[in-house]
Amino acid sequence: MKFDVIIATFNRKDSLAILVSQILKCSKLPENIIIIDSSAITDRDIQSINIVKYIKSSHANQPYQRYIGSLVSNNDILVYFDDDMRIIDNQCFEKILSLYDDKNVVGVQPNFSYQHVFFDHRVPKSKTRELAKKNIIFRYLRNLSGNPVVRNGTFWLAGIRGNKPENKKSIEWFNGPVFSARKENLYNNFNFNLFQLYENGVGKAEDAILGFTLSKLGSILYVEEDLFYHEDQDDSTYSLDFISYGMRVAYSRLYLSFEYVRLSKTSKFLAFLHFNLYIFGRITSIIINQIINYKSSRSQILIGYLKGFCLAIIDTKKLLFFDSGSDWKNEALDDMGVKK
């Protein structure tokens, strides 16, 4: 079974080189390593590797860069990596590809270990979330605030996701640093409006909604075994600014809710009401946490939430718009040097 690896990268030349060298040491090699680079400086060194196809992206926009990769590939199976992923099992590709023997499988979500500096150490821990795990009253309040615990492997309104399922069970979302999909299914019925959100600096959870869209066409299987390690660089666009991070989270929740109901064929009005309840619950939780244990970074996240919420309300009509992607495809073909 032939497959390609696709890596979207931005200003991480050294990290990218490490990942590519690890891919080349695997027991099964991709036909192509397709690198979509939005860095300011062209990476000449990586282009000298025989199986590398290198495309310079005109947009520093990860969802768009990944999309270009799918257009460049001519193979059935795609494996996507962030440029800071590391391979800890040299048989990782065989283990992923073996699950595609079932024709109903449209994607594979492999597990990976990680230590994320931003989320694990810099973002203040929520005391109310910890209380909800231990106290039935706080658990009830969490459900009442629009943030319930949903079934393992499932995707819900506002981008709420269940825990990872058991090994080789179905999952409805991708976890961005690494995932795999059948090319023919990947962007079917996908709302390219997301690309514009990233272009405007208010997009988040592209991996999750891409996975949920794909899950409507077949099964995405979860691999419980750790095949990779996420070597967090702590320099992503949202981790550099707490206000920007909070704004992205809040704003994107309305897009994710509208996409959930579009794909599930349920009420957009109820999704809008839930979004307001969800954001009110998150803001209330942040304020309570500040009273319990004040952190200046949490105040910045709160400001970002308020900004993102207000902007999303203003942009509600825009977020209801379905973009079939024709303009983005033309952009991608231009970057690929393809005559239209």
Secondary structure, DSSP 4 states (H G I P E B T S, - for coil): --EEEEEEESS-HHHHHHHHHHHTTSSS--SEEEEEE--SS--HHHHTSTTEEEEE-SS--HHHHHHHHHHH--SSEEEEEETTEEES-TTHHHHHHGGGGSTTEEEEEEEEEE--HIIIIISPPPHHHHHHHH-HHHHHHHHHTT-PPPPTT-B-GGG-BPPP-STT-B-S---TTEEEEEHHHHTTT--THHHHHHHTT----HHHHHHHHHHTSSEEEEEEEEEEEE---S--TTTT-HHHHHHHHHHHHHHHHHHHHHHHT--HHHHHHHHHHHHHHHHHHHHHHHHHS--HHHHHHHHHHHHHHHHHHHTHHHHH----SHHHHHHHHHHHT---
